[in-house]
Amino acid sequence: MLAVLSPGQGSQKPGFLIPWLALPGAEDRLRAWSALAGVDLVHLGTEAGADEIKDTARTQPLLVAAALLAGEQLGMDGVGVVAGHSVGELGASALAGVLTPDAAITLAGVRGREMAAACALEPTGMSAVLGGDADEVVTAIEKNGLYPANRNGAGQIVAAGSLPGLADLAAAPPAKARVIALAVAGAFHTPYMAPAEAALAAVAPGITVGDPVRTLLSNFDGKPVTDGGEVLRRLVRQVIAPVRWDLCMASLRELGVTGVIELPPAGTLAGLVKRELKGDGAPEIVTLNTPDDLPAARDLIARHGGNQGGAR
């Protein structure tokens, strides 16, 4: 069985969409999506510098557009499982058939703008906690009034919350762990993002959804979701809920996934999968960063795909 993964914020790189715009129709597609997202996706994916594409309001629709553009070029026939990390869930939901591409881009535009606005209300941040015992790390995070916003597996948990709380965590880290501050705008996937959740909830009733046509794993609990309405509810709720990528990877193992393709900008999720799903039965991985990687990705689908079976 083959899985396609859609990365989240922080994976973007300046100019990463340049080679994709050489493909017929790609630039027109991005310009149409730009109108829906309220940002210039062509500029952001080609000419914008690192600081500009760090802006949450710009980054989120850019990443969803990149995943959809590459997914369309790749083709999803034979893909059995899809999953996305944080905002990558919007791209994954579209590739699963729950959202139209236009709806995914529209939601990404709202999500990015509103999360950026929520970050501006109060100074907050995020720090990666690497190593240590997972239970002890979570206890230390919560002891400092913080939230375990991302549980990424492979010895990586991300703490989020107030800057003084993050400073206290860094000053007295859990045993055998180190704390690294992340260059982000605020405490994503925590109650600090409640205004963004409310804004998405106001938009959601206007979004038409379908049920997944392939297995779609949720960041909420790592499990497949079979109802399109429930997927949309979770997409709204997820802005204040932790990303359980560790549980998504556990489901990849349980489902018997033998091949993984990460959509552009690829590398982050592939690295987590490689570190977590190692040993006997480790999946073969292709990182799809440019159109030159499409033949290898299609070959992987041909050899590992075909067991789609719908949502499970």
N, C-alpha and C positions, 0 to 999 in steps of 0.2 A: 504494500500500500504506500502511496506517495502523498506527502503533505506539502502545501505551499504556505509560507509564513510571511507576514507583512510587518516590517519593523516600525518602531515608534520613535518619538522625539529624541534627539541626540545623535541619531545615526546619519543625519544629513551632512553633506560635504559641498563646498562651493563648486558649481559647474557640473554637478553629477548628472544632470539631464541633457547635457550638450549632445552626446552621441545618439540619444533617443530621438531628438528633434530632426535628425537626418532621415528618419523613416517617413514614408508617405502618410500624410494626414495627421501626424503627431502634433505638429505645431497648431494646426486648426483645432484639434481636440483640446489642447491646453488653453487656447485663447477662449474657447467656449466655456470651459470650466472656470477660467479666471473671472468671468462675469458672474458666475454663481458664487464663487468664494469671496469676491470682493478684494482680491489681490492679483497682481500680475505674475502668474505662475511661470510664464516663459522667462521673464527677467529673473525671477527668484531661482530658477533651475539652471540658469546659464551665466548671467553676469553678476549676480549679487554676491557680496562677500560673506565671510563667516559670521560677522556681527549681525548683518541684516537677516540672515536665515536662522539665527538663534531666536528671533522674535516669535513667541508662541503663536501670535495671530497669523504670522506668515508661514511658519514651519508646518503647522498641522495640516492645512489644506495642500501644501506642497508635497508632503509625504504620502497623503492619500492619493493625490493625482499620479505620483510616480508609481505607486503600487498598481493602480488601475491601468495605467498606460502599459506597463510591462506585462501585467496579467493578460491584457487583450492581445498583445503580440505573442505571448507564450502559448495561449490557448489553454483552456481548463479541462478539456476532454481527458479522462483518465486520472484526474486528480481526485483523490478520495477524501482528503481532510484539508481544511483551511483554518488558520488561526492568526491573530494579530496581537501585537503588544501595545497596550494603551491606545493611542489614536489609530494605530494599525488595525484595530478591530473594525473600524469603519471600512477600510479597504477590503479586509477579509469578509465582512458581511456582504459587500457588493459581489465579490467573487463567489460567494456561496449562493447568490441569487436572492438574498433577503432584501437588499437595497438596490435601486438603480444606481449607475455611476453618478448621475446628476444629483441624486438624493444624498449619496455619500459625500460628495464634494460640498454640497450645501450645508450639511451637518458639520463637516470639518471646519468650514468657514465660521459658523456660529460658535462651535466649540473652542476654536482657537482664540477668537476675539473675546469671548466671555471669560475664558480661563486667564487670559492676559489681564483683563480688567479686574478679576478677582485677586490676582497676584498683587496688583497695585494698591489694594485696600489696606494691607498690613504686611510689614516686612517678614517674610518667611523664606525657607529654603529647603534643600535636600542634601543628604550626605550618604554615600555608599559605605556600608559596613562590610568589610571583606574578612572572611575567616571567622573563627570562633564557633561555638556551639549555637545552632539556630535558635533554640529555646532561650538560651541565655542572652543572645543578641536581642531578641524581641522583648524580653523582660527589661533589659537596659534601656531600650528605646522608649518603652512605655513609662518607665520610672522617671525619665526626663521630660515627660509630658508630650512626647512625640508620637508619631504614627509609623508603623511599618508599611510604607506606601507601595513598595514593590518587593515581592519575594521572588527573586530571579533564579533560585537554585544555584548550584555550583558554588556555594559559599558566598553568595552575594544577596544582601538585604539592604534596601534603601530606606533610610529614616527621613521623615519629613515633619516640618512644624516650625516653631519659633526659632529665631536665630540664637537667642540665649540658650535654649534647650539643646540645639545642635552643638553649640560651643561646649556645653557641659559634657555632652556625650563624647566629643573629641578629646576633652581633657582627661576623661576617665573611661576609656573604651572597655568593652567586654574582654575577658581573657582570650588571648591568642587572636585578637581581631584588631584591625586598623580602620580608621575612619577617614574618608576622603570627601571633602566638600565638593559638590557638583555645581557647575555653572548653569543654573536654571533660574527661572524668574520667581518661583515660589513653591509652595507645598502642594504639588499636584496629588490627586488621589487621596485627599484628606477632607475633613469637613470645612477647611478653609475655602474649598471650591464650591460651596453651597450656592452662591449666586449663579455660577455657571450651570450647575445642575438645574436650577429653576428656569434659566433661559432656554436650555435644551428641552426641558419638559413642556415649555410653552410652544415650541416649534414642532415637537414630535407628532401631535395629532394631525398635522397636515402632510405627513410622510406616509406614502403607501408602501406596504411591505409584502413580501411573499415568504413562504416557508423555505428553509434551506434545501437546496438540491444536492448538497454534499455535506459531510460532517463538518460542523462549525463548532469549534471549542471556545468556551467563554472564559475571559479573564477572571470572572467572579469566583469560579470553583474549578476551572479546568475541564468541565464536563461538556458534552455535546448539548446544544440547544436545538430543539426541533420545531419550535413555533416562532414564526416571524415577529409576532407581536411581543413575545417575551424577549427576543433578541433586542428589539428597539428599546424596551424598558431597561434592559441591562446596559445598553449603550449610554443611556441618559444617566443612570445611577453610577456608572463606573467612574465618572469624573471625581466622585468623593469616596470611592471604595478602592481598597488595595488591588493591585495587579498581581494575581497569583499565577505568574508565568511558570513557577515550579510545578504547579498542578497541571498546567497545560502540557508541559513536557512529560509528566507522568502519564498523561492520557495518550500521548504519542507512543509511548512504550507499550501501554496496555492495548492499544489498537493494532499493534504490530506494524507500525510505520517503518519501512525499510529505506525510503528515499525522501530527502527534504530539499526543497528549493526555497531560498530566501529571496524575496523581491528587493529591488533597489530602494534605497541605498543599503546594500547587503553587507553582512559581516557580523553584526552584533548578535543577532539571534542564532546564527550559525555557530558562533563561538560558544554560546551558552549550551546549545544542543550537543556540541562536540564534547564539552566538558561533563555534561550531565548524563548523556546516553552513550557511555563508552563501553568497551569490552565486547563480548560476544553479542551479536545482534545490533551493533551500532549502525545507525542509518548512514547511507551514502549521501553526501551533501554537495549541492551546487549553489554557489552564490551568484545571483544574476544581477550584475552591475551595469553591463553594457549590452547592446544587441549582439556583440561578438560572443556572448555567453549563451545565447538562445539555442544553438545547436546542442551544446552539452546538456542544457536543461531539458530540451525535448527528448534527447536520448534517455535521460533519467526517467522521464514519464513513460517512455516506451518500454523500459525494462522493469519499472517498479509500479506503474500505474495500472489502471483497468479495473481495480476493485473499489468502485465508487460507492455503490450501495445506498446512496442518499444519506440523510441525516440519521444518526444513531443515538 
